């Protein structure tokens, strides 16, 4: 009888030890996950807080009810922005969705993939132009990259262009530079594998090659926008990641339809720039 009691006590003691070990392991996992979540939230907050602070460098005059203009006057204080960071080459703005950010350009495509306007190494990073593009948007095809944030900031809203109704409500956007304001009309939106379905040409050797590129991206579009594009036009490619996988990106292609210098409307094709052909 005494031996049986001892065995039961020993067994119970072992069970208590096992329970404590499992409890401590579960607690460690919980604390690790909580710390990761807190740190992740802090990086989100830092990026969001920084870009909200930069909004003081832009201003919008309310739309005049009598005016026939589509939007009010939107201005960017590039002197102030460039004083903070000379790598700022423009500002991208969609009127009705949460995209209004400075555009950066570094010596390579790595730095602003991981750093903000102010140089913080946080998840949001930056909206940035490809290092191989000319900063004046004079290339036939200009690439702009941004992260697909879970809170829909940065380029998180771009993936919504998979829905044609969303496109119809937001068919264009603006790029502001120190010298020009450009309007871009979207003509193609689709999900693609970056390893074999995306041509990273900024310039093309001939009009025929450029037309082939334009035909290709229009054919991949999730829907027909009806927007016409020719080899005489300049286009922009907005790119962000997608939950489909590491190798997938969502692309939005748009054609430059207006170039407005100093408040005077000018045809987009008059904004000529230096060209370098792709082989």
N, C-alpha and C positions, 0 to 999 in steps of 0.2 A: 504493500500500500504506500509505504514511504517512498519507494523507488518510482512508483507511478506519479506521485505528486511532484517529485523532483523533475521527472521528465516533462511534465506539463508546464512547470515553471520555466524550465530551460527552453521549451518550445515557445512559450509566450514571450520570453525575453528576446529570443531570436526574431520573433515576429515584430516586436517593438523596435528592435534595431533596424530591421528591414524597412519598416514603416518610416522611421526617422530618416533613413538614407533616401528613400523615395521622395519624402516630403522636402528634404533639402535640395535634391536634384530638381524637383518641380519648381521650388522657390528660386533656384539659380536661373532656370530657364525663363521664368516669369520676369525676374529682375533684368536679365539680359535683354529680353524682348522689350521691356518697358523703357530701358535706357536707349535702345536703338530707336524706338518710336519717338522718344523725347528729342533725341539728337536730330532725327529726321524732321520732326516738326520745327525745331529751331532753325534748320537750314531753309525750310520753306518760309518761315517767318522773316528771316534775314533778307532773302531775295525779294519777297513781297514788300517788305518795309523799305528796302533800298529803291525799288522802282517806283513806289508810291511817292517817295521823296523827290524823284527826278521829274515828276509831273509838274512841279513848279516852274520848269523851264519851257513849258508849252502853255498856250492859252487859246481859247476858242471864243470868238465873238458870236453871240447868238444869231441864228438865222433871222434875217429881216423878213417879216411876214409879207411885205410888199415886194421884196426882191424875187426874181425868178431863179436865183442861185439855188443849187441843190443843198448846199451846206453853208454854215457860217464860216467866217475866216478863221483858219487854224494856223497859228504861228509857232515857230520853234526858236528858242534862244540858243543858236548854235555857238555863239561866242562864249556863253556861259558853260555850255556842255563841253566844248573843246578845251576850255581852260581847266576843267576837271579831268578830261581824258581826250587827248588829241586823236585817239583811234575812232572816235565817233564820227561817222561819215553820213549819217542820215537818220530819219525817223520813219517808222512804218505805222500806219493807222488804218484800222477798219472802223467805219462810222458806228456800227451798231453792235459790235461784239467786243469782247474784252482783249483786244490787241491794240496796244498803243505803246511802243517802246523805241528806245534809241537803237540804231543799227551800228554795230561795231565791225571793224576789220583789222585783223592782226597780221603778223608776218607769216603765220601758218594757220591751219584750221583746228589746232589743238587748244590753244590758250583760251579763247572765248567759248569753246565747247564746255569748259570747266570753270570759267571765272565770269563774274558779273562785270558790269560797267565800272564799278569801283575796285575791281580786283579781288573780290571775295570768292573763295573756293567753295561755293555752295551749289546745291542741286539745280537751281533755276538757270545758272550761268547767264548767257546772253543771246540775243538775236544778233546774228552776225553774217556778214557777206563772205563768200568764198575768197580766200587769199589770192586766187588767180584772176579774179575779176578786177576791172578798173573801178575805182571808188566813185566815179561820176556817172555810173549806170549807162555807160556808152556801149557796152558789149552787146552782141546779139542776144546772148542768154546770160542773165545774172542769177546766181544762186544765193539764196538767203536761208539760213538754217536756224532752228530753234527747238528747244525741248518740248516734248508732249507731257506737260505737267498734269498730275492727277486732279489738281484743283482748277484746271482749265485756264491757268495763266500761261504766259509766254505763248507758245504755239499750240497749246492744248485744244484750242477750238478748231484748228485746221482739219482734224479728222471728222468734224461734223459735216464737212463738204462732201462726204460720201452720200449724203441725203440731198436730192435735187431740190427739195423745198427749201432747205437751208441755203443752198446756192441762190435760189431765186430771191430770197430776202437779203442776201449779201453778195451781189454779183461783182463788186469792185472794191478796190482799196487805194490808198494814197501812200506815196513815198515822198518825204520832204528832204531836201538837201539845202545847203547854204545858198545855192543859186537857183534851184528849180523846185517846183512842185509837180510831181508826176501822178497821173491817174492810170491805174492798170485794171483792165477788164479781164475777168477770169474766163478761160476758154477750155480748161481741161483739169479734171480732178480724179485721182486714182491711187490705189495701193500697188506698190511694186517691190520686187526684190532688188536691192542695191547692187548685188553681185553680178547680175546679168540683164537687168531691165532698165537701167538708168544710164543715159549718155551724159557724161559730165563735161561736154563741150561748152565753152563760153563764146567761141567764135568758130565759124565754119569756112571751109576752103572755097565754097562756091554757093550760089543761091540754090542750086539743085540739092546740095547736101543739107542746107538749112531747111529747105522745103520737105525733104525726106524726114528730117527730125520732127518738124511740125506735124506732118501727117501721122507719124508714129505716135506722138503723145496724144493727139486728138483721137486716134483709134483706141487708145487705152482708156480714155475717159469713161467714168461710170455712167455718164449721160451726155447728150448732145446739148451744148450751151447755145449753139447758133452763132457764136462769135467768130468772125473771120480773121485769119492771120495770114500774112504774106511774108516772103523773105525780106521785104523792105522794112518790116517792123522790128522792134526790140521787145524781147520777152523777159519775163522774170520767173524763176522757179523757186517756190517756197517749199521747204522740205522739213518734215518732222518724223519722229519715230512712231511706231504703232504697236499695239499689244499683240499683233499677229506673230511677232517674233523679232529677234535681234537683227536679222537680215532684211527686215521689211521697213519701208518708209512710205509715208503718205505724201503725195506731191500735189501741189496746186500750181498750175501754169497760168500766167496772165500776160496780156499784151499791153504795151504802153500806148494809150490813146490820147493823152494830153501831156504837154510839157509847158508849164506856166512859169516864165521868168519874171520876177519883180512885179507880179500882179497882171502882166499882159499875156493873154493867151497866145500860144505858139504851137504849130503842129508838132507832133512828137518827132517826126522824121527830120526836123530841122535841128534837133539836138544831137549833132554829130559828135563823135569822139574818136579817140585813137583806137585802132583795131589791130588785133593779132590773130592770125588764122590758126585753126586747129589742123593738125596733120591728118 
